Amino acid sequence: MPPAAVPPEPDDAALIARIAAGDSAAIEAFYARWFPQFARLATRLTGDATEGENHAQEAVVRVITGAATFREGARGRSWLLTVLRNVVRDYFRREDTRRAVSISEPDDVPGAIDVPDDEPTPPERALARERAAVLHLALCDLDDHLRAVILLHDYEGLSAPETALVLEITVKLVGSRLFRARKRLGEILHDRWPDLFPRSHR
């Protein structure tokens, strides 16, 4: 007898609708899926891991209490990102400050270095750590608005419309800032650490 097929996980919109109906299992599934994402994004935006988790908790509460306001047919992911954006925006308004976006990861940066599938050798691991640390420093030297867009789009994997939604800018401006951020990041890496990031000669 063949094993029973595993039902597909509900999409975000379906989860939100079930939360609005009071489905406790949907709340648990939503928390497991979205709390880590909320925490990462909020940490990127505030530069503080503790604040990131606090904002993630608040965003989860807002989703649960406000699920009934979700419009049928709307994109669940976009609605959830808007909830988080509003939480972070409220935080900045309360604090009356715009702190620089920074990276709180000390030794490595997810996505910064492509590690081969094969087990790396000790020298390769050492080089990867060194390159990641250098990239960390270079990212910190970017202007706040350039750093934010490259972290959300290139590191967190948000699409251009999603990045625009979180940063409250246009999609066109996301593209412009990404171009400038990548160009500036490359200049910093090539100029300051040419041995680790040599320029390509075409």
N, C-alpha and C positions, 0 to 999 in steps of 0.2 A: 504494500500500500504506500503510494508516494506521500511524502511529508506534506502537511498542509501549507499552503502558500502564506507567506508573511504579508499582512496587509501593509500597504505603503503608509509612511508617516504623513499625517495631515500637513497641508501647507500652512503658511503663517496666517492667511486670512481665515482658514477653517478653524485654526486654533483660537484665534481671537473671538470668532463667533461662538465657539464652545465655551470659552471663558465667560462671555457675556451671559450665557445660559446657565452659568453656575457649575460647570463641569470641573470637579476638583482634579481629575486626571489630566485634563487639558492644561490646568494651571501648572501642574508638576512638569508636564512635557514642555510647556513654554519656558519655564524657569531653567530647565536643563539646557534648552537650546539657546536661549537668548541672554541669560545673565552673563556668561563669559564674554559674549560679543559686546554687550553693553559696557562691561567693565573695561575691556580693552579700548574701546572707542573713547570712553570718558577719560581714561588715563591719557590717551594720546592728546585729547583736547585740553586737559587741565595740567598735564605734566606731573601729576601726583597720583600714585597708585592707590593710596588710601581714599582720596577724594573720588577716584574712579570707581571703586567698589561702592562707596556711599551713593554716588549718583546712579550706579547700576541698580542698587536696591530701590532707590526712589522711583526710577523708571519702571521697574517691575510692578511696584505698587500702583503707579499711575495707569499702567496697562490694565491691571486687574480691575481697578475701580472705574476705569473709563472705557472698558471694552464695548459697552453698549453704545458708545458714540461712533464706533467704527461703521462706516458706510458700506453696505453690501456692494460688491463689485470693485471696491478700491483695492490697491495693492497693499497687502499686509506688511511687507518689509518696509515700504516707504512710510507707512503710518507709524511703525515701531521706531524707525530712525527719527521721525519727527518728534515722537515722545521724548527720546533721549536728548535730542537737540534742545528741546524746551527746558528740560531739567538742567542741562549745563548752562544754558543762557540765563536761567533764573539764578543759578549760583553766581555767575559773574555779575549779575545785576545787584545781588545782595552784597557781594564783596566790593562792588564798585571798583573793579580792577580788571585788567586784561593781562593775566600773567603769560609769560612766554611759553609757547608749547615746547616741551622738552621730552627727551627719551629717558625713561627711568630704568632701562635695562643695562646692567653694569658691564657685562662681559661679551654679550653677543646680541645681535639684532635679528629677529626672525625675518627671513627673506633677504637679508643683506648679502649672504654668501651662498652660492649654489654648491652644495656638497655632493660629490659623486655618489652614485648608488653603492659602489664598492667601498669597503672599509678603508678610510683614509689612513695614511701612514702618520706617525707622530709629527714629522716635519710639516705634512699637509694640514694636520689639525692645528699646529702652532701658527702656520700662515693664515689659516681661516680665522683664528682668534684675533690675530694682529690686524687683519684687514677689517674685521667686524668692529674692533675697538676704534680704529681710525675712521671708519665710516660713521660711527657714533659721534665722534668729535666733529666731523664735517657737517653732519646733519644739524648739530647744535649751533653751528655758525650760520646757518641759513636764517633769513628773515622769518619772523613768526608766521606770516601768511603763506610763505613758500613751504616752510616745514610742515605746516598743517595739511596742506593739500597733498604733498608727496607721501606723508605718513598714512593718511586715510585711503588714498587711491592705490599707491604702490605697495604698501605694507599690509594694510587691513583688507585690501581687495575690493573696496567699494567701487561701484561703477561711477562714471562721471556724473550722471544725474543724482546718484545717491550722495556723492561727495558735495555736490552743489546744494543739496537739500540740507545736509548737516552744517555746512559752513554759511548757508544763507547767501549764496552768490549764484550767478548764472552758470550754466553748463559751459558756455563760451569762455567765461573767465576761468573756470576750472582748467580747461585746455591750455589757456595762455599761461596760467601760473605753473602748471605741470611742466610745460616747455621751459620756462625760466628756471624753475627749481632744479630740473634735471641738468640743465646746462650749467648752472652755477655750482651744483654739487660736483659735477665732473671737473670743472675748473679748479675747485678747491682740492680735490683728490689728486689731480694730475700735478698741480703746482707744489703742493706741500709734501706729498708722498709719492714721487714719481717711480720709486723702486717697487712699491706695492701696486700702484695703479698707473702703469706706463701708458702714454698716449698711443693710440693706434695710428699707424701710418698707411694711408691708402694710396 
